[in-house]
Amino acid sequence: MIAPLYCELSEKYPSLMFLTVDVDELTEFSSSWDIKATPTFFFLRDGQQIDKLVGANKPELQKKITAIADSATQCNN
């Protein structure tokens, strides 16, 4: 349901890295990251989690990615 938006955002913000993990195949990974529901989105900077979103909330996902992209642009200027 949210995959098309996720794909669109990954194309709109090529300076950000977008990854998809199959939690059914990588159960150890999902346990170590405490993933209780899908989709779960983690936002990382320099290897540290800076935010998290649980659920297919399209407006919130777009808002968070836009904010992160904007802050990354400010850091690089």
KETORPA-132897 format. One record per residue: x, y, z of N, C-alpha, C, CB in turn; residue number from 1. Coordinates in steps of 0.1 Angstrom, whole numbers, padded with zeros to 4 digits. Glycine has a CB too. Example, Ala and Ser with C-alpha at 12.3 -4.5 7.8 and 13.67 -1.06 7.14 Angstrom:
KETORPA-132897
+-------+-------+-------+-------+-------+-------+-------+-------+-------+-------+-------+-------+-----+
|   n.x |   n.y |   n.z |  ca.x |  ca.y |  ca.z |   c.x |   c.y |   c.z |  cb.x |  cb.y |  cb.z | seq |
+-------+-------+-------+-------+-------+-------+-------+-------+-------+-------+-------+-------+-----+
|  0132 | -0057 |  0078 |  0123 | -0045 |  0078 |  0132 | -0033 |  0078 |  0113 | -0045 |  0090 |   1 |
|  0128 | -0022 |  0071 |  0137 | -0011 |  0071 |  0129 |  0000 |  0079 |  0141 | -0006 |  0057 |   2 |
+-------+-------+-------+-------+-------+-------+-------+-------+-------+-------+-------+-------+-----+
This chain:
KETORPA-132897
+-------+-------+-------+-------+-------+-------+-------+-------+-------+-------+-------+-------+-----+
|   n.x |   n.y |   n.z |  ca.x |  ca.y |  ca.z |   c.x |   c.y |   c.z |  cb.x |  cb.y |  cb.z | seq |
+-------+-------+-------+-------+-------+-------+-------+-------+-------+-------+-------+-------+-----+
|  0008 | -0012 |  0000 |  0000 |  0000 |  0000 |  0009 |  0013 |  0000 | -0009 |  0000 |  0012 |   1 |
|  0019 |  0012 |  0008 |  0028 |  0024 |  0009 |  0040 |  0023 | -0001 |  0032 |  0027 |  0023 |   2 |
|  0042 |  0012 | -0006 |  0054 |  0009 | -0015 |  0055 |  0019 | -0026 |  0054 | -0005 | -0020 |   3 |
|  0045 |  0022 | -0033 |  0046 |  0032 | -0044 |  0051 |  0046 | -0040 |  0033 |  0034 | -0052 |   4 |
|  0046 |  0050 | -0028 |  0051 |  0063 | -0023 |  0066 |  0062 | -0019 |  0042 |  0068 | -0011 |   5 |
|  0069 |  0051 | -0012 |  0083 |  0049 | -0008 |  0092 |  0049 | -0020 |  0084 |  0035 | -0001 |   6 |
|  0088 |  0043 | -0031 |  0096 |  0043 | -0043 |  0097 |  0057 | -0049 |  0090 |  0033 | -0053 |   7 |
|  0086 |  0064 | -0049 |  0086 |  0077 | -0054 |  0095 |  0087 | -0046 |  0071 |  0083 | -0054 |   8 |
|  0095 |  0085 | -0033 |  0103 |  0093 | -0025 |  0118 |  0090 | -0027 |  0100 |  0092 | -0010 |   9 |
|  0121 |  0077 | -0029 |  0135 |  0073 | -0031 |  0140 |  0080 | -0044 |  0136 |  0058 | -0032 |  10 |
|  0132 |  0081 | -0054 |  0136 |  0088 | -0066 |  0137 |  0103 | -0065 |  0126 |  0084 | -0078 |  11 |
|  0128 |  0109 | -0057 |  0128 |  0123 | -0055 |  0140 |  0128 | -0046 |  0115 |  0127 | -0047 |  12 |
|  0145 |  0119 | -0037 |  0156 |  0123 | -0029 |  0168 |  0113 | -0031 |  0152 |  0123 | -0014 |  13 |
|  0175 |  0114 | -0042 |  0186 |  0105 | -0045 |  0198 |  0106 | -0035 |  0191 |  0107 | -0059 |  14 |
|  0198 |  0117 | -0028 |  0210 |  0119 | -0018 |  0207 |  0111 | -0006 |  0211 |  0134 | -0015 |  15 |
|  0195 |  0105 | -0004 |  0192 |  0097 |  0008 |  0193 |  0082 |  0003 |  0178 |  0100 |  0014 |  16 |
|  0196 |  0074 |  0013 |  0196 |  0059 |  0010 |  0183 |  0053 |  0015 |  0209 |  0052 |  0016 |  17 |
|  0176 |  0046 |  0006 |  0164 |  0039 |  0010 |  0166 |  0024 |  0009 |  0152 |  0044 |  0000 |  18 |
|  0163 |  0017 |  0020 |  0165 |  0002 |  0020 |  0152 | -0004 |  0024 |  0176 | -0002 |  0030 |  19 |
|  0150 | -0016 |  0018 |  0138 | -0024 |  0022 |  0143 | -0038 |  0027 |  0129 | -0027 |  0010 |  20 |
|  0138 | -0042 |  0038 |  0142 | -0054 |  0045 |  0130 | -0064 |  0046 |  0148 | -0052 |  0059 |  21 |
|  0131 | -0076 |  0042 |  0121 | -0086 |  0043 |  0122 | -0092 |  0057 |  0122 | -0097 |  0032 |  22 |
|  0114 | -0088 |  0066 |  0115 | -0092 |  0080 |  0111 | -0107 |  0082 |  0106 | -0084 |  0089 |  23 |
|  0104 | -0113 |  0073 |  0101 | -0127 |  0073 |  0113 | -0135 |  0070 |  0090 | -0130 |  0063 |  24 |
|  0122 | -0130 |  0061 |  0134 | -0137 |  0058 |  0145 | -0134 |  0068 |  0139 | -0134 |  0044 |  25 |
|  0145 | -0122 |  0074 |  0156 | -0118 |  0083 |  0150 | -0116 |  0097 |  0162 | -0104 |  0078 |  26 |
|  0145 | -0127 |  0103 |  0139 | -0126 |  0116 |  0148 | -0121 |  0127 |  0133 | -0140 |  0120 |  27 |
|  0161 | -0125 |  0126 |  0171 | -0120 |  0136 |  0172 | -0105 |  0135 |  0184 | -0127 |  0134 |  28 |
|  0172 | -0100 |  0123 |  0173 | -0085 |  0121 |  0161 | -0078 |  0127 |  0175 | -0082 |  0106 |  29 |
|  0149 | -0083 |  0124 |  0137 | -0077 |  0129 |  0137 | -0077 |  0144 |  0125 | -0084 |  0123 |  30 |
|  0142 | -0088 |  0150 |  0142 | -0089 |  0165 |  0152 | -0079 |  0171 |  0146 | -0103 |  0169 |  31 |
|  0164 | -0078 |  0164 |  0174 | -0069 |  0170 |  0170 | -0054 |  0168 |  0187 | -0071 |  0162 |  32 |
|  0162 | -0051 |  0159 |  0157 | -0037 |  0157 |  0143 | -0035 |  0164 |  0156 | -0034 |  0142 |  33 |
|  0138 | -0045 |  0170 |  0126 | -0045 |  0178 |  0114 | -0041 |  0169 |  0127 | -0035 |  0190 |  34 |
|  0113 | -0047 |  0157 |  0102 | -0045 |  0148 |  0090 | -0053 |  0152 |  0107 | -0047 |  0133 |  35 |
|  0080 | -0046 |  0155 |  0068 | -0053 |  0160 |  0056 | -0053 |  0150 |  0063 | -0047 |  0173 |  36 |
|  0057 | -0044 |  0140 |  0047 | -0042 |  0130 |  0053 | -0038 |  0117 |  0037 | -0031 |  0134 |  37 |
|  0046 | -0041 |  0106 |  0051 | -0036 |  0093 |  0040 | -0028 |  0086 |  0055 | -0048 |  0084 |  38 |
|  0044 | -0018 |  0080 |  0058 | -0013 |  0078 |  0063 | -0006 |  0090 |  0059 | -0005 |  0065 |  39 |
|  0076 | -0006 |  0092 |  0083 |  0002 |  0102 |  0094 |  0009 |  0095 |  0088 | -0007 |  0114 |  40 |
|  0095 |  0022 |  0096 |  0105 |  0030 |  0089 |  0115 |  0035 |  0100 |  0099 |  0041 |  0081 |  41 |
|  0128 |  0033 |  0098 |  0138 |  0038 |  0106 |  0146 |  0049 |  0098 |  0148 |  0027 |  0111 |  42 |
|  0149 |  0060 |  0105 |  0156 |  0071 |  0099 |  0169 |  0072 |  0106 |  0148 |  0084 |  0100 |  43 |
|  0180 |  0070 |  0099 |  0194 |  0070 |  0105 |  0202 |  0081 |  0099 |  0200 |  0056 |  0102 |  44 |
|  0211 |  0086 |  0107 |  0221 |  0095 |  0103 |  0234 |  0092 |  0109 |  0217 |  0110 |  0106 |  45 |
|  0244 |  0090 |  0101 |  0258 |  0085 |  0107 |  0257 |  0073 |  0115 |  0264 |  0097 |  0115 |  46 |
|  0248 |  0063 |  0111 |  0247 |  0051 |  0118 |  0238 |  0051 |  0130 |  0260 |  0046 |  0121 |  47 |
|  0233 |  0063 |  0134 |  0225 |  0064 |  0146 |  0210 |  0067 |  0142 |  0230 |  0075 |  0155 |  48 |
|  0201 |  0060 |  0149 |  0187 |  0062 |  0147 |  0183 |  0076 |  0151 |  0178 |  0051 |  0154 |  49 |
|  0177 |  0084 |  0142 |  0172 |  0097 |  0146 |  0157 |  0098 |  0147 |  0178 |  0107 |  0136 |  50 |
|  0150 |  0089 |  0141 |  0136 |  0089 |  0141 |  0131 |  0075 |  0137 |  0130 |  0100 |  0132 |  51 |
|  0118 |  0073 |  0139 |  0111 |  0060 |  0136 |  0097 |  0063 |  0133 |  0113 |  0050 |  0147 |  52 |
|  0091 |  0055 |  0124 |  0077 |  0056 |  0121 |  0071 |  0042 |  0119 |  0074 |  0065 |  0108 |  53 |
|  0061 |  0039 |  0126 |  0054 |  0026 |  0125 |  0041 |  0028 |  0119 |  0053 |  0019 |  0140 |  54 |
|  0038 |  0020 |  0108 |  0026 |  0021 |  0101 |  0027 |  0027 |  0088 |  0016 |  0028 |  0110 |  55 |
|  0016 |  0025 |  0080 |  0016 |  0031 |  0066 |  0010 |  0044 |  0066 |  0009 |  0021 |  0057 |  56 |
|  0015 |  0054 |  0073 |  0010 |  0067 |  0074 |  0017 |  0076 |  0063 |  0012 |  0074 |  0088 |  57 |
|  0011 |  0077 |  0051 |  0017 |  0083 |  0040 |  0021 |  0098 |  0043 |  0008 |  0083 |  0028 |  58 |
|  0012 |  0106 |  0048 |  0016 |  0120 |  0051 |  0027 |  0121 |  0061 |  0004 |  0128 |  0056 |  59 |
|  0028 |  0113 |  0071 |  0038 |  0114 |  0081 |  0052 |  0109 |  0075 |  0035 |  0105 |  0093 |  60 |
|  0051 |  0099 |  0067 |  0064 |  0094 |  0060 |  0069 |  0105 |  0051 |  0061 |  0081 |  0052 |  61 |
|  0061 |  0111 |  0043 |  0065 |  0122 |  0034 |  0071 |  0133 |  0042 |  0054 |  0126 |  0026 |  62 |
|  0064 |  0137 |  0053 |  0069 |  0148 |  0062 |  0083 |  0145 |  0068 |  0059 |  0151 |  0073 |  63 |
|  0085 |  0133 |  0073 |  0097 |  0129 |  0079 |  0109 |  0129 |  0069 |  0096 |  0116 |  0087 |  64 |
|  0106 |  0123 |  0058 |  0117 |  0122 |  0048 |  0120 |  0136 |  0042 |  0112 |  0113 |  0036 |  65 |
|  0110 |  0145 |  0040 |  0113 |  0158 |  0036 |  0121 |  0166 |  0046 |  0100 |  0166 |  0033 |  66 |
|  0118 |  0164 |  0059 |  0125 |  0171 |  0069 |  0140 |  0166 |  0070 |  0119 |  0169 |  0083 |  67 |
|  0142 |  0153 |  0069 |  0155 |  0148 |  0069 |  0163 |  0152 |  0057 |  0155 |  0132 |  0070 |  68 |
|  0157 |  0152 |  0045 |  0164 |  0157 |  0033 |  0168 |  0172 |  0034 |  0155 |  0155 |  0021 |  69 |
|  0159 |  0180 |  0040 |  0161 |  0194 |  0041 |  0173 |  0196 |  0051 |  0149 |  0201 |  0046 |  70 |
|  0173 |  0189 |  0062 |  0184 |  0190 |  0072 |  0197 |  0185 |  0066 |  0180 |  0183 |  0085 |  71 |
|  0197 |  0175 |  0058 |  0209 |  0170 |  0052 |  0214 |  0181 |  0042 |  0207 |  0157 |  0045 |  72 |
|  0206 |  0187 |  0035 |  0210 |  0198 |  0026 |  0216 |  0209 |  0033 |  0198 |  0203 |  0017 |  73 |
|  0210 |  0213 |  0045 |  0216 |  0224 |  0053 |  0230 |  0220 |  0058 |  0206 |  0228 |  0064 |  74 |
|  0231 |  0208 |  0062 |  0244 |  0203 |  0068 |  0255 |  0204 |  0057 |  0243 |  0189 |  0073 |  75 |
|  0251 |  0201 |  0045 |  0261 |  0201 |  0034 |  0265 |  0214 |  0028 |  0256 |  0192 |  0023 |  76 |
|  0257 |  0225 |  0032 |  0260 |  0238 |  0026 |  0269 |  0246 |  0036 |  0247 |  0246 |  0024 |  77 |
+-------+-------+-------+-------+-------+-------+-------+-------+-------+-------+-------+-------+-----+
